[in-house]
Amino acid sequence: MPRESKQPPSAADGRILVVEDENNLRLALTRGLSGGGRRVTGVGSLGEAREALRIREPDLLLLDLRLPDGHGFELLEELRRERPGLPVIILTAYGDVATAVKAMRLGAADFLEKPFELEVVIFTVERRLEAVRLRREVVELRERLGAGEPLGDAPAWRGTVETVRRVAPTSAPLLLTGESGTGKEVLARYLHGLSGRRGPFVPVHAAALPAELLESELFGHAKGAFSGAVRDKVGLIEAADGGTLFLDEIGELPAAVQVKLLRVLQEGRVTRLGETRERELDLRLAAATNRDLEAAVAAGEFREDLYYRLAVITLELPPLRERPGDVELLAAHFLARAAAAEGLPPKRLSPAAARRLAAAEWPGNVRELDNLCRRLVILAPGQTIEEADLPARYRAAAPPVDDWPPSPPPGVELTPAVERLERLLLRRALEDAGGVAQEAARHLGIGRGAIQYKLKKYGLEPDAG
């Protein structure tokens, strides 16, 4: 039987249901887990557990396996179907490997073998309740702030976000271009959140829909419009009435769908397949593509009139490799989000790991960074992610950038130190430029007159040619 333990003051609050048929153990768990904001209910059978769950859903369930009216796995299977987000900690005196594996396959969050120390139970409960709390905060924050302001401090990114702010209150379409994974849907959601529109944000990923279903999915259909149309269907365009329609990969739309979409944008009406009735719409369109639509127009692969209808406001999103200063900021956000989603302790990047990631090429852009952070949360052994924890291709991306310039020795005055550093930079720029002063000036980002003055000042001789 567990020993009583003093409740730690940092315990996360939450509602807990303990399902345990042994009276003394149930009472010890109920008392030991209570306090610190936690409200604990104890029951002794599957029937009582189902009734308690019907009245009020807990934040966490502690479940014994051998119960007088059945096996705990019965309830675990029901919860996996009906309440997949409810974390369950299994308590059992039969802790064989096969039982533990089956419990995890059925969705158990943890597995504790009896007899156990109450401190171990409290620690496990705290960890799971903290994950529940973090997940709830993420949901509440999204509901309160809508899309929220997209993260990033790079000048190119801040300029893009500012343009979205200015455009949001208008009805103008927005075309987002750039490489895959740069955050087009994030900006489209931000646009919708600032627009004041009461209708929904409806994302449509055109490339993910089969060509034979795309038209029906977008425009809807009437019952009997084609084989298999057994009932009326509201299309995604109609579903976005009063809100924002986000068409991702719009460059992949077939020609027939392009014609119908152009009409919707021009007339503000949509007609379902198999109907003649036109339905009026009030929607805002945000479209995205990683294709060069102007080149597609020139090649006859995209309608010119639709392109100009879409491209009233066009924004090209910068790739992540042009935002190296944002990598650590975004990684911190993704690491926290992944830890909350997986019910794991939060992790952070070491300075060396952060420098490595900032130097990476990121062909998958922000989406690639998000996926990497989830992997690191799951696989990195410590709470600080070290350089050695990174996959090989990130470790080899580029050498870490040392702190620069280095700290001067004690007693060095500013002016001599600056002059020494400037002379060193000039000499290296000349060497890199093969002794040609004009080329060295271009490397340093200064004018021809400025470099001539500085070379004379420091007694550096450029190549006479």
C-alpha positions as CSV (number, residue, x, y, z in Angstrom):
1,M,0.0,0.0,0.0
2,P,1.4,3.5,-0.8
3,R,2.8,5.6,2.0
4,E,1.1,9.0,2.7
5,S,3.2,11.9,1.4
6,K,3.0,15.6,1.8
7,Q,1.4,17.3,-1.1
8,P,4.0,19.4,-3.1
9,P,2.9,23.0,-3.5
10,S,3.6,23.0,-7.3
11,A,1.0,20.3,-8.1
12,A,-1.1,21.0,-11.2
13,D,-4.8,21.3,-10.5
14,G,-7.5,19.2,-12.2
15,R,-10.3,16.7,-11.8
16,I,-9.2,13.1,-11.2
17,L,-11.3,9.9,-11.2
18,V,-9.7,6.9,-9.4
19,V,-11.2,3.5,-10.4
20,E,-9.9,1.0,-7.8
21,D,-11.9,-1.8,-6.1
22,E,-9.6,-2.2,-3.1
23,N,-11.1,0.1,-0.5
24,N,-7.9,1.1,1.5
25,L,-5.9,1.7,-1.6
26,R,-8.7,3.8,-3.2
27,L,-8.9,5.9,0.0
28,A,-5.2,6.4,0.2
29,L,-5.0,7.5,-3.5
30,T,-8.0,9.8,-3.1
31,R,-6.6,11.4,0.0
32,G,-3.0,11.5,-1.3
33,L,-3.9,13.1,-4.6
34,S,-6.4,15.7,-3.2
35,G,-5.4,19.2,-2.5
36,G,-3.4,21.8,-4.4
37,G,-6.4,22.5,-6.6
38,R,-6.9,18.8,-7.5
39,R,-10.4,17.3,-7.0
40,V,-10.4,13.5,-6.7
41,T,-13.3,11.1,-6.9
42,G,-12.9,7.4,-6.1
43,V,-15.1,4.6,-7.3
44,G,-14.8,0.8,-7.1
45,S,-16.3,-0.7,-10.3
46,L,-16.7,-0.2,-14.0
47,G,-20.4,0.6,-13.6
48,E,-19.6,3.4,-11.1
49,A,-16.9,4.6,-13.3
50,R,-19.2,4.9,-16.3
51,E,-21.8,6.7,-14.2
52,A,-19.1,9.2,-12.9
53,L,-17.9,9.8,-16.5
54,R,-21.5,10.4,-17.6
55,I,-22.0,13.1,-14.9
56,R,-18.8,14.9,-15.4
57,E,-15.7,14.2,-17.5
58,P,-12.4,14.3,-15.5
59,D,-9.1,15.6,-16.7
60,L,-7.3,12.4,-15.8
61,L,-8.3,8.8,-15.0
62,L,-6.5,6.2,-12.8
63,L,-7.8,2.8,-13.7
64,D,-7.3,-0.6,-12.1
65,L,-7.5,-3.6,-14.4
66,R,-9.1,-6.3,-12.2
67,L,-12.5,-5.0,-11.2
68,P,-15.5,-6.9,-9.7
69,D,-17.7,-6.3,-12.8
70,G,-15.2,-6.6,-15.6
71,H,-11.7,-5.8,-16.9
72,G,-10.3,-2.3,-17.0
73,F,-9.4,-2.8,-20.7
74,E,-13.2,-2.7,-21.5
75,L,-13.4,0.8,-20.2
76,L,-10.1,1.8,-21.9
77,E,-11.4,0.6,-25.3
78,E,-14.6,2.6,-24.8
79,L,-12.6,5.7,-23.9
80,R,-10.4,5.4,-26.9
81,R,-13.5,5.5,-29.1
82,E,-15.5,8.1,-27.3
83,R,-13.0,10.3,-25.4
84,P,-9.6,9.9,-27.1
85,G,-8.2,13.0,-25.4
86,L,-8.7,11.7,-21.9
87,P,-5.4,10.5,-20.4
88,V,-5.6,7.2,-18.5
89,I,-3.0,5.9,-16.1
90,I,-3.2,2.1,-15.6
91,L,-2.8,0.7,-12.1
92,T,-2.3,-3.1,-11.8
93,A,-0.7,-5.8,-9.7
94,Y,-0.1,-7.9,-12.9
95,G,2.6,-5.9,-14.6
96,D,3.8,-8.3,-17.2
97,V,5.1,-7.0,-20.5
98,A,2.2,-8.2,-22.6
99,T,-0.3,-6.4,-20.4
100,A,1.7,-3.1,-20.5
101,V,2.0,-3.3,-24.3
102,K,-1.8,-3.9,-24.7
103,A,-2.5,-1.0,-22.4
104,M,-0.4,1.4,-24.4
105,R,-1.9,0.1,-27.7
106,L,-5.3,0.9,-26.3
107,G,-4.2,4.4,-25.6
108,A,-3.1,4.4,-21.9
109,A,-0.9,7.3,-21.1
110,D,1.1,5.5,-18.3
111,F,1.4,2.1,-16.6
112,L,2.1,1.8,-12.9
113,E,2.7,-1.6,-11.3
114,K,1.5,-2.3,-7.7
115,P,2.8,-1.9,-5.1
116,F,3.9,1.7,-5.8
117,E,5.0,4.7,-3.8
118,L,2.5,7.5,-3.6
119,E,5.3,9.9,-4.6
120,V,5.6,8.1,-7.9
121,V,1.8,8.3,-8.5
122,I,1.8,12.0,-7.7
123,F,4.7,12.7,-10.0
124,T,3.0,10.8,-12.8
125,V,-0.3,12.6,-12.2
126,E,1.3,16.0,-12.1
127,R,3.1,15.4,-15.4
128,R,-0.1,14.3,-17.1
129,L,-2.1,17.1,-15.7
130,E,0.5,19.7,-16.7
131,A,0.2,18.4,-20.3
132,V,-3.6,18.7,-20.1
133,R,-3.2,22.3,-18.8
134,L,-0.8,23.2,-21.6
135,R,-3.1,21.7,-24.2
136,R,-6.1,23.6,-22.8
137,E,-4.1,26.9,-22.8
138,V,-3.2,26.4,-26.4
139,V,-6.8,25.8,-27.3
140,E,-8.0,28.8,-25.3
141,L,-5.3,31.0,-26.7
142,R,-6.3,30.1,-30.2
143,E,-10.0,30.8,-29.5
144,R,-9.3,34.1,-27.8
145,L,-6.8,35.4,-30.4
146,G,-8.0,33.7,-33.5
147,A,-5.0,32.9,-35.7
148,G,-2.8,35.1,-33.5
149,E,0.1,37.2,-34.9
150,P,2.4,35.0,-36.9
151,L,5.8,34.6,-35.2
152,G,8.9,36.2,-36.7
153,D,11.1,39.3,-36.4
154,A,13.0,39.1,-39.8
155,P,12.4,42.4,-41.7
156,A,11.1,40.6,-44.8
157,W,8.6,38.6,-42.7
158,R,7.5,41.7,-40.7
159,G,6.9,43.6,-43.9
160,T,4.7,40.7,-45.1
161,V,2.7,40.6,-41.9
162,E,2.2,44.4,-42.0
163,T,0.8,44.2,-45.5
164,V,-1.7,41.5,-44.4
165,R,-2.8,43.8,-41.6
166,R,-3.4,46.7,-44.0
167,V,-5.3,44.4,-46.5
168,A,-7.4,42.5,-43.9
169,P,-10.3,45.0,-43.5
170,T,-10.8,45.2,-47.3
171,S,-12.5,42.7,-49.5
172,A,-9.5,42.4,-51.9
173,P,-8.4,38.9,-52.8
174,L,-4.9,38.0,-51.6
175,L,-2.5,35.7,-53.5
176,L,0.3,34.2,-51.4
177,T,3.3,32.8,-53.3
178,G,6.6,31.3,-52.4
179,E,8.1,27.9,-51.5
180,S,6.1,25.2,-49.8
181,G,6.1,25.3,-46.0
182,T,6.7,29.1,-45.7
183,G,3.4,29.7,-43.8
184,K,0.8,30.6,-46.4
185,E,-2.1,29.1,-44.5
186,V,-0.9,30.8,-41.3
187,L,-1.0,34.2,-42.9
188,A,-4.4,33.4,-44.6
189,R,-5.8,32.5,-41.1
190,Y,-4.3,35.7,-39.7
191,L,-6.0,37.7,-42.6
192,H,-9.3,36.1,-41.7
193,G,-8.9,36.8,-38.0
194,L,-8.3,40.5,-38.7
195,S,-11.0,40.9,-41.3
196,G,-14.0,41.1,-39.0
197,R,-15.9,38.6,-41.0
198,R,-18.4,36.5,-39.0
199,G,-18.3,33.5,-41.3
200,P,-15.8,30.6,-41.1
201,F,-12.3,30.2,-42.4
202,V,-12.6,27.3,-44.9
203,P,-9.2,25.8,-46.1
204,V,-9.2,23.9,-49.4
205,H,-6.1,22.0,-50.5
206,A,-6.7,21.6,-54.2
207,A,-3.8,19.2,-54.9
208,A,-5.1,16.8,-52.2
209,L,-8.5,16.4,-53.8
210,P,-8.9,13.8,-56.7
211,A,-9.7,15.6,-60.0
212,E,-13.0,13.8,-60.4
213,L,-14.2,15.0,-56.9
214,L,-12.8,18.5,-56.9
215,E,-15.6,20.2,-58.7
216,S,-18.3,18.6,-56.5
217,E,-16.3,19.4,-53.3
218,L,-15.9,23.0,-54.3
219,F,-19.3,23.8,-55.8
220,G,-21.5,21.2,-54.2
221,H,-24.2,19.2,-56.0
222,A,-27.9,18.4,-56.0
223,K,-29.2,14.9,-55.3
224,G,-29.1,12.8,-58.4
225,A,-26.6,15.2,-60.2
226,F,-24.4,12.1,-61.0
227,S,-24.1,8.5,-60.0
228,G,-23.6,8.3,-56.3
229,A,-25.1,11.7,-55.5
230,V,-27.7,10.4,-53.1
231,R,-28.3,13.7,-51.3
232,D,-27.8,17.4,-51.7
233,K,-24.3,18.6,-50.8
234,V,-23.1,22.0,-49.8
235,G,-19.8,22.8,-51.5
236,L,-16.8,24.3,-49.7
237,I,-17.2,27.6,-51.5
238,E,-20.8,27.9,-50.3
239,A,-19.7,26.8,-46.8
240,A,-17.3,29.9,-46.7
241,D,-20.2,32.3,-47.2
242,G,-19.6,35.3,-44.9
243,G,-16.1,34.2,-44.2
244,T,-12.8,33.4,-46.0
245,L,-12.1,30.7,-48.5
246,F,-8.4,29.7,-48.6
247,L,-7.5,27.9,-51.8
248,D,-4.1,26.3,-51.5
249,E,-2.2,25.1,-54.5
250,I,-4.6,27.0,-56.8
251,G,-2.2,26.6,-59.7
252,E,-3.3,22.9,-59.8
253,L,-7.0,23.6,-60.6
254,P,-8.2,22.0,-63.8
255,A,-9.2,24.4,-66.6
256,A,-13.0,23.7,-66.2
257,V,-12.8,24.5,-62.4
258,Q,-10.9,27.7,-63.2
259,V,-13.7,28.9,-65.4
260,K,-16.3,28.3,-62.7
261,L,-14.2,29.8,-60.0
262,L,-13.7,33.0,-62.1
263,R,-17.5,33.3,-62.4
264,V,-18.0,33.0,-58.6
265,L,-15.4,35.8,-58.1
266,Q,-16.9,38.0,-60.7
267,E,-20.6,37.6,-59.9
268,G,-20.6,36.6,-56.2
269,R,-22.8,33.6,-57.0
270,V,-22.4,29.8,-57.0
271,T,-24.4,27.1,-58.7
272,R,-24.3,23.5,-57.4
273,L,-23.8,20.7,-59.9
274,G,-27.1,19.5,-61.2
275,E,-28.9,22.8,-60.4
276,T,-29.8,26.0,-62.2
277,R,-30.4,28.0,-59.1
278,E,-27.8,30.6,-58.3
279,R,-26.9,31.2,-54.6
280,E,-25.5,34.6,-53.6
281,L,-22.3,34.6,-51.7
282,D,-20.2,37.1,-49.7
283,L,-16.8,35.6,-49.3
284,R,-13.2,36.7,-49.2
285,L,-10.7,34.7,-51.2
286,A,-7.1,34.0,-50.2
287,A,-5.2,31.8,-52.6
288,A,-1.7,30.3,-52.4
289,T,0.7,28.6,-54.8
290,N,4.3,27.6,-55.0
291,R,4.1,27.8,-58.8
292,D,5.0,30.8,-61.0
293,L,1.5,31.6,-62.1
294,E,2.7,34.2,-64.6
295,A,4.8,31.5,-66.3
296,A,1.7,29.2,-66.2
297,V,-0.4,31.9,-67.8
298,A,2.2,32.3,-70.6
299,A,2.3,28.5,-71.1
300,G,-1.5,28.4,-71.4
301,E,-1.8,26.3,-68.2
302,F,-3.6,29.0,-66.1
303,R,-6.3,31.4,-67.2
304,E,-5.0,35.0,-67.5
305,D,-8.3,36.5,-66.4
306,L,-8.5,34.4,-63.3
307,Y,-4.8,35.3,-62.5
308,Y,-5.5,39.0,-62.6
309,R,-8.6,38.5,-60.6
310,L,-6.6,36.8,-57.9
311,A,-3.5,38.9,-58.0
312,V,-5.0,42.2,-56.7
313,I,-2.6,41.9,-53.7
314,T,0.3,39.5,-54.2
315,L,2.7,38.6,-51.4
316,E,5.8,36.4,-51.8
317,L,6.7,34.8,-48.5
318,P,10.4,34.6,-47.7
319,P,11.9,31.1,-47.2
320,L,13.2,30.2,-43.8
321,R,16.8,30.3,-44.9
322,E,16.4,34.0,-45.4
323,R,15.1,34.4,-41.9
324,P,17.9,32.8,-39.8
325,G,17.2,35.0,-36.9
326,D,13.7,33.6,-36.6
327,V,14.7,29.9,-36.4
328,E,15.3,29.9,-32.7
329,L,12.1,31.8,-32.0
330,L,10.0,29.5,-34.1
331,A,11.7,26.4,-32.7
332,A,10.9,27.5,-29.1
333,H,7.2,27.8,-30.1
334,F,7.2,24.4,-31.9
335,L,9.0,22.6,-29.1
336,A,6.5,23.9,-26.5
337,R,3.5,23.0,-28.7
338,A,4.9,19.5,-29.4
339,A,5.6,18.9,-25.7
340,A,2.0,19.9,-24.8
341,A,0.5,17.7,-27.5
342,E,2.6,14.6,-26.5
343,G,2.2,15.1,-22.8
344,L,6.0,15.4,-22.3
345,P,8.1,17.9,-20.4
346,P,9.1,21.1,-22.3
347,K,12.5,21.2,-24.0
348,R,14.8,24.0,-25.2
349,L,17.7,24.3,-27.7
350,S,21.2,24.7,-26.4
351,P,23.0,27.7,-28.0
352,A,25.2,25.4,-30.1
353,A,22.1,23.6,-31.4
354,A,20.3,26.8,-32.1
355,R,23.3,28.1,-34.2
356,R,23.4,24.9,-36.2
357,L,19.7,25.2,-37.0
358,A,20.0,28.8,-37.9
359,A,22.7,27.9,-40.5
360,A,20.6,25.1,-42.1
361,E,19.1,25.4,-45.6
362,W,15.5,24.4,-44.7
363,P,14.2,23.1,-48.1
364,G,10.9,22.4,-46.3
365,N,10.9,25.8,-44.6
366,V,8.8,26.3,-41.4
367,R,6.9,23.1,-41.9
368,E,10.2,21.2,-41.8
369,L,11.3,23.0,-38.6
370,D,8.0,22.1,-37.0
371,N,8.4,18.4,-37.9
372,L,12.0,18.4,-36.6
373,C,10.9,20.0,-33.3
374,R,8.3,17.3,-32.7
375,R,10.9,14.6,-33.4
376,L,13.3,16.2,-31.0
377,V,10.7,16.5,-28.2
378,I,10.1,12.7,-28.5
379,L,13.6,11.5,-29.0
380,A,16.1,13.9,-27.4
381,P,17.1,12.4,-24.0
382,G,17.5,15.6,-22.0
383,Q,15.4,18.7,-21.5
384,T,18.1,20.7,-23.3
385,I,18.5,19.7,-26.9
386,E,22.2,19.5,-27.6
387,E,24.0,19.7,-31.0
388,A,24.6,16.0,-30.9
389,D,20.8,15.4,-30.6
390,L,20.2,16.9,-34.1
391,P,19.9,14.6,-37.1
392,A,23.2,14.4,-39.0
393,R,22.2,16.6,-41.9
394,Y,21.5,19.5,-39.6
395,R,24.8,19.0,-37.7
396,A,26.6,19.1,-41.0
397,A,24.7,22.0,-42.4
398,A,27.4,24.6,-41.5
399,P,29.9,25.2,-38.7
400,P,28.4,27.0,-35.7
401,V,28.9,30.7,-35.9
402,D,31.1,31.9,-33.1
403,D,30.2,34.9,-31.1
404,W,31.4,37.9,-33.1
405,P,33.3,40.1,-32.6
406,P,35.2,38.5,-29.8
407,S,35.3,40.2,-26.4
408,P,38.4,42.5,-26.2
409,P,41.1,41.9,-23.6
410,P,40.8,43.9,-20.3
411,G,42.0,47.5,-20.7
412,V,41.6,47.8,-24.5
413,E,40.0,51.1,-25.5
414,L,37.2,51.3,-28.0
415,T,38.8,53.4,-30.8
416,P,42.0,51.4,-31.2
417,A,39.9,48.1,-31.0
418,V,37.5,49.3,-33.7
419,E,40.4,50.5,-36.0
420,R,42.2,47.2,-35.6
421,L,39.0,45.3,-36.5
422,E,38.4,47.5,-39.5
423,R,41.9,47.0,-40.8
424,L,41.6,43.2,-40.4
425,L,38.3,43.2,-42.4
426,L,39.7,45.4,-45.1
427,R,42.8,43.2,-45.5
428,R,40.6,40.0,-45.7
429,A,38.2,41.6,-48.2
430,L,41.1,42.6,-50.4
431,E,42.5,39.0,-50.3
432,D,39.1,37.6,-51.1
433,A,38.7,40.0,-54.0
434,G,42.1,39.2,-55.5
435,G,43.5,42.6,-54.5
436,V,40.9,44.5,-56.5
437,A,39.7,47.5,-54.4
438,Q,36.3,47.9,-56.2
439,E,35.5,44.2,-55.7
440,A,36.5,44.4,-52.0
441,A,34.2,47.5,-51.6
442,R,31.3,45.4,-53.0
443,H,32.0,42.6,-50.6
444,L,32.0,45.1,-47.7
445,G,28.9,47.0,-48.9
446,I,30.7,50.4,-49.1
447,G,31.4,52.8,-51.9
448,R,34.6,53.2,-54.0
449,G,35.5,56.5,-52.5
450,A,35.1,55.1,-48.9
451,I,37.3,52.1,-49.5
452,Q,40.0,54.2,-51.2
453,Y,40.1,56.5,-48.1
454,K,40.2,53.5,-45.7
455,L,42.9,51.7,-47.6
456,K,45.1,54.9,-47.6
457,K,44.3,55.4,-43.9
458,Y,45.6,51.9,-42.9
459,G,48.4,51.7,-45.4
460,L,46.9,48.8,-47.4
461,E,47.8,48.7,-51.1
462,P,45.2,47.3,-53.6
463,D,46.2,45.6,-56.8
464,A,47.3,48.2,-59.3
465,G,45.1,46.5,-62.0
